[in-house]
Amino acid sequence: MSEGAQEVSATADPVLAFWHAPLEFAVHAVVGVFCFATIAGAAALLEVGLRWLETHGIGSVITFGLKVAEYGLFTTDLVLFAVFLWRTARRTVQNL
């Protein structure tokens, strides 16, 4: 061999077992559900706190702001969860 020449082995991508893609999807789905539930739980706690504040006479401007934050948090969480599951499902189908 000359000094500048290197031997390149032409190795193909390893073939994964048929169960690898569905298992990867299942793991991603479980982790995604856990993350979604955590953030949705924070939105639910915000709702509980908001109800408590309303019963104690807190002003309508503050409660309105907290309601917007609550709905914004939950809506963003829901949309990002749907996008996450869609992308994970699409990747799983491509890997089958």
C-alpha positions as CSV (number, residue, x, y, z in Angstrom):
1,M,0.0,0.0,0.0
2,S,1.2,3.5,-0.7
3,E,1.2,6.1,2.0
4,G,-1.7,8.1,0.7
5,A,-4.0,5.2,-0.2
6,Q,-6.4,3.9,2.4
7,E,-8.5,0.8,2.1
8,V,-12.2,1.7,2.6
9,S,-14.5,-1.2,3.5
10,A,-17.9,-1.0,1.8
11,T,-20.1,-2.0,4.7
12,A,-23.8,-1.7,4.3
13,D,-26.1,-0.5,7.1
14,P,-26.8,-3.3,9.5
15,V,-30.1,-5.0,9.1
16,L,-32.3,-4.4,12.1
17,A,-34.6,-7.1,13.5
18,F,-38.3,-6.7,12.5
19,W,-39.3,-5.8,16.0
20,H,-36.8,-2.9,16.4
21,A,-38.9,-0.2,14.8
22,P,-42.1,-1.0,16.7
23,L,-40.2,-1.3,20.0
24,E,-38.6,2.1,19.4
25,F,-42.0,3.6,18.6
26,A,-43.4,2.1,21.8
27,V,-40.6,3.5,23.9
28,H,-40.9,7.0,22.3
29,A,-44.7,6.9,22.8
30,V,-44.4,6.0,26.5
31,V,-41.8,8.8,27.1
32,G,-44.0,11.2,25.1
33,V,-47.1,10.4,27.1
34,F,-45.1,10.8,30.3
35,C,-43.9,14.3,29.2
36,F,-47.4,15.2,28.0
37,A,-49.0,14.1,31.3
38,T,-46.4,16.1,33.3
39,I,-47.1,19.3,31.4
40,A,-50.9,18.7,31.3
41,G,-50.7,18.1,35.1
42,A,-49.1,21.5,35.5
43,A,-51.9,23.1,33.5
44,A,-54.5,21.2,35.7
45,L,-52.7,22.5,38.8
46,L,-52.9,26.0,37.4
47,E,-56.6,25.5,37.0
48,V,-57.0,24.4,40.6
49,G,-55.0,27.3,41.8
50,L,-57.0,29.6,39.6
51,R,-60.3,28.4,41.1
52,W,-58.8,28.9,44.6
53,L,-57.8,32.4,43.7
54,E,-61.2,33.2,42.3
55,T,-62.9,32.1,45.5
56,H,-60.6,34.4,47.5
57,G,-61.5,37.5,45.5
58,I,-58.5,38.0,43.3
59,G,-59.1,40.6,40.5
60,S,-60.4,39.6,37.2
61,V,-57.4,40.9,35.3
62,I,-55.1,38.5,37.1
63,T,-57.5,35.6,36.7
64,F,-57.9,36.3,33.0
65,G,-54.1,36.3,32.6
66,L,-53.8,33.0,34.4
67,K,-56.6,31.5,32.3
68,V,-54.8,32.6,29.1
69,A,-51.6,31.1,30.4
70,E,-53.4,27.8,31.4
71,Y,-55.1,27.4,28.0
72,G,-51.9,28.4,26.2
73,L,-49.8,25.9,28.1
74,F,-52.3,23.1,27.5
75,T,-52.9,23.9,23.8
76,T,-49.1,24.1,23.2
77,D,-48.6,20.8,25.0
78,L,-51.3,19.1,23.0
79,V,-50.1,20.3,19.6
80,L,-46.5,19.4,20.4
81,F,-47.5,16.0,21.6
82,A,-49.5,15.3,18.4
83,V,-46.5,16.5,16.3
84,F,-44.2,14.3,18.3
85,L,-46.3,11.2,17.8
86,W,-46.8,11.9,14.1
87,R,-43.1,12.3,13.4
88,T,-42.3,9.2,15.5
89,A,-45.0,7.1,13.7
90,R,-43.7,8.3,10.3
91,R,-40.1,7.4,11.2
92,T,-41.4,4.0,12.4
93,V,-43.2,3.3,9.1
94,Q,-40.1,4.3,7.1
95,N,-37.9,1.9,9.2
96,L,-40.2,-1.1,8.7
